[in-house]
Amino acid sequence: MGKTLNGSALRKMFSSAFSLVEENKKDIDALNVFPVPDGDTGTNMSLTLKSAVTEMNACESNTIEAICVAFNRGALKGARGNSGVITSQIIKGMCASLMSKETEVTIKDFAKALENSATMAYKAVTVPKEGTILTIIKAVAEKAKQASKSSKTFEEFFNQIIAHAEEVLQQTPNMLPVLKKAGVVDAGGRGLVFIFSGFYKALTGEMTEVNFVNNVEKDITSEEMHLNFESLADIKYAYCTEFFIINIFEKTTDADINKLRSRLMEIGDCVLCIGDLSLIKVHVHTNEPNKALGYALQLGELNGVKIENMLEQNRQYRKKQEKAPQKEYGMIAVAAGEGLSNVFKDIDVDYIISGGQTMNPSANDIATAADKVNAKNIFVFPNNKNIIMSAEQANDITDKNIIVIPTTSIPEGVSAVLAFDSTCSVEENKANMIDAIENVISGSVTYAVRTTNVDGIDVKVGDIMGLDGHTVLTTGKEVCDTTINLVKKLINADSSNLTLFYGDGVTEEDAQTLQAKLEELFPDMDVSTVFGGQPVYYYIVSVE
């Protein structure tokens, strides 16, 4: 277990990082929906690291300074795409800090180097966006500073920062709407986690135990990804334009580089203009690459010009999805709330239609969803009594064979999906799913919007109501007490499992408090709470 790193160790770490990104570049590509859905983030990061490693391998010296200089220059020369250029700046910040160490790098030295990486990366981006690779490197830098105080070895140090980076990565869909719509984490952030995992692997010879969510199995057509292609961002600027400015004119100043950056921002986005008066690397997404090149020619000579049509890349990206072999079975569920959507995704539902009470999708909405699922037979779980008829009518407006399972609640839908068996026929699956529904008792807790009398019970506006379907079983003034009273009315002698999906009006702390009370009241039952995020209902209750 190492407490310091020498030049040889750094060489192995840098090579290992490239190998791991190269091995997983298709997985990273498949997550690529921001800033444009062109499916090349993993490829660009891999090519950037390949150039860095190639330059490093040509360096015969094993001193820390020589290796860092070579690795940094190779990354800058080979930087491709938005993600590749930012990666090169992360490398630049790290290497600039490490190269001053003569014979060894301590854990605190590396933590400071990562802090410099974050600073350099943010400086490189004209309009930084959270929820991207920038967020991950910032989180890594912050964790590194903390971990350097407690870690006794580099292995322990990297283990801590990788785990934290993964945790923050899983939060990126909440920071960037396009990621949430597509159902993926940030591609560049995933690539960066692979880089640090490569460092760790070089030191230990084995991978860290990190749960790589949304890490596709070697093919962007994998059904595990749940990528919603219809939600991908439109491409505003068609041409990814990259080049170097070399042999810079003597009259050119740092102010001229800043002016170039500003002019590029006027004709495009994702602008990166990095380097100094010896070499400048430019990246911009624009509809006028000719103008970008013209502006640059005022500063020096052009080299390594690369212009890619991202519209065409996007078309090819989608074609790969469309060419995937058709599955025998697919599943669609209707649900409202981020948590409920994730519950269904986790049990392999292909497509989630946002809807439910007060938000009933139409027959056309359901048919459109069915057309997006690459399967011959599609089971639909309406999860609401008012949506069943629309689901049945969807069969008339799509060529897909839609099998509607008449689920009237989220608990019924979850139970029915879990009964699916890919080895069974359509008829057998349908029968098994309907049997599963009959073993579930559902309830919900919401509030009264008017004063009235429902099912013989006087209800005042603002009262909390416990429902069995649309029947009011209990009312109260407090959500917790009303939920407990509802559970008492729903359970019977055969009940063994109780699950509560808590909505967007309930905190995790409140849900856990309620769970503890229910466990005390019903010690023989398995009680659990799950974040549903649903509107309208404080809790959706499932009893089995």
Rosetta blueprint (number, residue, H / E / L):
1 M L
2 G L
3 K L
4 T E
5 L E
6 N L
7 G H
8 S H
9 A H
10 L H
11 R H
12 K H
13 M H
14 F H
15 S H
16 S H
17 A H
18 F H
19 S H
20 L H
21 V H
22 E H
23 E H
24 N L
25 K H
26 K H
27 D H
28 I H
29 D H
30 A H
31 L L
32 N L
33 V L
34 F L
35 P L
36 V L
37 P L
38 D L
39 G L
40 D L
41 T H
42 G H
43 T H
44 N H
45 M H
46 S H
47 L H
48 T H
49 L H
50 K H
51 S H
52 A H
53 V H
54 T H
55 E H
56 M H
57 N H
58 A L
59 C L
60 E L
61 S L
62 N L
63 T L
64 I H
65 E H
66 A H
67 I H
68 C H
69 V H
70 A H
71 F H
72 N H
73 R H
74 G H
75 A H
76 L H
77 K H
78 G H
79 A L
80 R L
81 G H
82 N H
83 S H
84 G H
85 V H
86 I H
87 T H
88 S H
89 Q H
90 I H
91 I H
92 K H
93 G H
94 M H
95 C H
96 A H
97 S H
98 L H
99 M L
100 S L
101 K L
102 E L
103 T L
104 E L
105 V E
106 T E
107 I H
108 K H
109 D H
110 F H
111 A H
112 K H
113 A H
114 L H
115 E H
116 N H
117 S H
118 A H
119 T H
120 M H
121 A H
122 Y H
123 K H
124 A H
125 V E
126 T L
127 V L
128 P L
129 K L
130 E L
131 G L
132 T L
133 I H
134 L H
135 T H
136 I H
137 I H
138 K H
139 A H
140 V H
141 A H
142 E H
143 K H
144 A H
145 K H
146 Q H
147 A H
148 S H
149 K H
150 S H
151 S L
152 K L
153 T L
154 F H
155 E H
156 E H
157 F H
158 F H
159 N H
160 Q H
161 I H
162 I H
163 A H
164 H H
165 A H
166 E H
167 E H
168 V H
169 L H
170 Q L
171 Q L
172 T H
173 P H
174 N H
175 M H
176 L L
177 P H
178 V H
179 L H
180 K H
181 K H
182 A H
183 G L
184 V L
185 V L
186 D L
187 A H
188 G H
189 G H
190 R H
191 G H
192 L H
193 V H
194 F H
195 I H
196 F H
197 S H
198 G H
199 F H
200 Y H
201 K H
202 A H
203 L H
204 T H
205 G L
206 E L
207 M L
208 T L
209 E L
210 V L
211 N L
212 F L
213 V L
214 N L
215 N L
216 V L
217 E L
218 K L
219 D L
220 I L
221 T L
222 S L
223 E H
224 E H
225 M H
226 H L
227 L L
228 N L
229 F H
230 E H
231 S H
232 L L
233 A L
234 D L
235 I L
236 K L
237 Y L
238 A L
239 Y E
240 C E
241 T E
242 E E
243 F E
244 F E
245 I E
246 I E
247 N L
248 I L
249 F L
250 E L
251 K L
252 T L
253 T L
254 D H
255 A H
256 D H
257 I H
258 N H
259 K H
260 L H
261 R H
262 S H
263 R H
264 L H
265 M H
266 E H
267 I H
268 G E
269 D E
270 C E
271 V E
272 L E
273 C E
274 I E
275 G E
276 D E
277 L L
278 S L
279 L E
280 I E
281 K E
282 V E
283 H E
284 V E
285 H E
286 T E
287 N L
288 E L
289 P H
290 N H
291 K H
292 A H
293 L H
294 G H
295 Y H
296 A H
297 L H
298 Q L
299 L L
300 G L
301 E E
302 L E
303 N E
304 G E
305 V E
306 K E
307 I E
308 E E
309 N E
310 M H
311 L H
312 E H
313 Q H
314 N H
315 R H
316 Q H
317 Y H
318 R H
319 K H
320 K H
321 Q H
322 E H
323 K L
324 A L
325 P L
326 Q L
327 K E
328 E E
329 Y E
330 G E
331 M E
332 I E
333 A E
334 V E
335 A E
336 A L
337 G L
338 E H
339 G H
340 L H
341 S H
342 N H
343 V H
344 F H
345 K H
346 D H
347 I L
348 D L
349 V L
350 D L
351 Y E
352 I E
353 I E
354 S E
355 G L
356 G E
357 Q L
358 T L
359 M E
360 N L
361 P L
362 S L
363 A H
364 N H
365 D H
366 I H
367 A H
368 T H
369 A H
370 A H
371 D H
372 K H
373 V L
374 N L
375 A E
376 K E
377 N E
378 I E
379 F E
380 V E
381 F E
382 P L
383 N L
384 N L
385 K H
386 N H
387 I H
388 I H
389 M H
390 S H
391 A H
392 E H
393 Q H
394 A H
395 N H
396 D H
397 I H
398 T L
399 D L
400 K L
401 N E
402 I E
403 I E
404 V E
405 I L
406 P L
407 T L
408 T L
409 S L
410 I H
411 P H
412 E H
413 G H
414 V H
415 S H
416 A H
417 V H
418 L H
419 A L
420 F L
421 D L
422 S L
423 T L
424 C L
425 S L
426 V H
427 E H
428 E H
429 N H
430 K H
431 A H
432 N H
433 M H
434 I H
435 D H
436 A H
437 I H
438 E H
439 N L
440 V L
441 I E
442 S E
443 G E
444 S E
445 V E
446 T E
447 Y E
448 A L
449 V L
450 R L
451 T L
452 T E
453 N E
454 V E
455 D L
456 G L
457 I E
458 D E
459 V E
460 K L
461 V L
462 G L
463 D L
464 I E
465 M E
466 G E
467 L E
468 D E
469 G L
470 H L
471 T E
472 V E
473 L E
474 T E
475 T E
476 G E
477 K L
478 E L
479 V H
480 C H
481 D H
482 T H
483 T H
484 I H
485 N H
486 L H
487 V H
488 K H
489 K H
490 L H
491 I L
492 N L
493 A L
494 D L
495 S L
496 S L
497 N E
498 L E
499 T E
500 L E
501 F E
502 Y E
503 G L
504 D L
505 G L
506 V L
507 T L
508 E H
509 E H
510 D H
511 A H
512 Q H
513 T H
514 L H
515 Q H
516 A H
517 K H
518 L H
519 E H
520 E H
521 L H
522 F L
523 P L
524 D L
525 M L
526 D E
527 V E
528 S E
529 T E
530 V E
531 F E
532 G L
533 G L
534 Q L
535 P L
536 V L
537 Y L
538 Y L
539 Y E
540 I E
541 V E
542 S E
543 V E
544 E L
